[in-house]
Amino acid sequence: SDMIVVMKAGEIQQIGKPQDVYDSPVNLFVAKFLGTPPINVFEGRVSGGRAMIGEDCVLEVPDLDDQDVYIAIRPEGFRIDENGPLHCDLVNVEVMGRDSSVISTNPACMAPAIRSIIGSDARPDTTQKEIRFSVLPHKIFIFAKDTEARLF
């Protein structure tokens, strides 16, 4: 379709081209509505201009005030990086041909597991318990805890 309308309880949340809505959701509901696998949502906070998941700074956000937030990362936004800021516990790797799905956990994640889609050329060390990621800035979204409106 050329345009979509995302509605919640009979109220329009966002109208736009499907890719534009996916790439720039106006709120957490819209972000969670589109995408397979679904977006990964974490309890987070903004502190001193930094978006934090637990003790891990995943993004510099100098224009945001200190507050509790939801931090959401699209599955394709993760990059395996041995020096990356986001620490997770590795559960499994599912090879899907051109891509692999890395299954991991983090105490701040609101779902039982995090699903990260990476290119099959990146081969995580499955003998390790921990995996570290960097995050593509355009695949991370920050939402207000109280209204779930997008802040970044």
N, C-alpha and C positions, 0 to 999 in steps of 0.2 A: 504494500500500500504506500501511497505517497505521503499521507498524513495519518497520524493516530491521535486519539483522544484517550488519555488515561483518567479514569474516574474512580472515586472512592465514595461509597455510600451516596451515590447519585450526584456528587459534586465533582466538577472538572478540576483535576489537579494540574494537567499540562497538556498542551496541544502542540504538535510539531511533527517534523519528519522523524521516522523511527530512529535513525542513527543519531540525530541531534538530541532527541529525548534521552537516548541511552548515554550519550557522551556528556550531557549537561542536565541531569535531573534537578528539578526545583526543590524536591524534598525527599526524605528517606523512603516514603511509600513508593514514589516513582522509581527511585534507584533500585528498590527491591523487586518491583513489578517486572522489570525487563532484565533479561539475561539468563543464559543457561551455560554453565552452572551459575547459580545466583551470586550476587555481590556478597562479599565477606564483610560483616559488620562487627565492630569492636566498641566496647566501652572505652572512652578515652577522655583526654582533657587537653586544653590549651593552657600552657604555662610559659610565661616569659617569651611569647612569640614562637613557641614550638608546639607542634601537635604530638602528643605523647600517647603511646599505647603501653601501659605499664610504665616501665622505666625507659622505654625505647622511643627516641625522637624519630618519627618517620617523615616529618616535613617541617620546614620553617614557614611560619605564618605570622609575620611581624604585624600585620594589620588586624589581627583578631585579639579580643580581650581574653583574659584568663577566665576559663569556664569549663564545666564538664560538657562533653560532646559525644556524639557518635562519630566514629571514623569508619568510613566504608571504602573498601578497595576492591576493584573489579578483579576477577580471577586472572586475567591476562596482564595485570599491572605489577605482578611480582617478578623479580629477577633474583635468581640464586646468586648470592654474593657472600663469600666467606667473611667479608668485613662489613656486611650490611647491618643496618641498625635494628632490624626487626628480628627478634629471637623467637623461634617456634620449636616445638618438639615434633620431630619427623615420625609419621605413622606409617606411610606407605607411598609408593610411586606406582601409578598406573600408566603404562605405555599405551598410547592410542594412535600410533603411526607417526604422523608429522609432529604431534604434540605429546606431552606427558602431563599427567595430572598429579601434582604433589599434594598429598594429604598430610596435614599437620594440625597441631593444636596450639592454642595460646590461652591462658586463663582469662584474658580480656575479650575473647571472641564470644559473640552471643549465640553462636551455633555450636554443635558438638565438634565440628571439624572445619578447618580452613581448606578450601580447594583452590590451588594455584595452577594455572595453565602455563606451561613453559614449553619452549621448543625442544624437540627430542634430542637436539645436539647437546643441550645442557644435561649433564648426567649427575644428579646428586649422589653423594656418597651415602648409600643406604646402610652402611655399617655404623654410622654416627646417629646418636639420639637427637642432637640439635641440628637445625637447619637455620641459616640466616638469609634474610632477603633484604634487598633494596626495593624501593617502590617507585614506579614511574609517576611523576607528579600529576600528569593529566588523567591518571586512573584512580586517584584518591579524592574522596569527597569528605567534607566535614559538615555535620548537621547539628543544629541546636538541640540540646537534650530536651528542653521543654516543648518546643513547637515542631521539632523535626524538620524545620526549614533549612535549606542549604546555606551555609555560611562561607564555604570555599569550595 
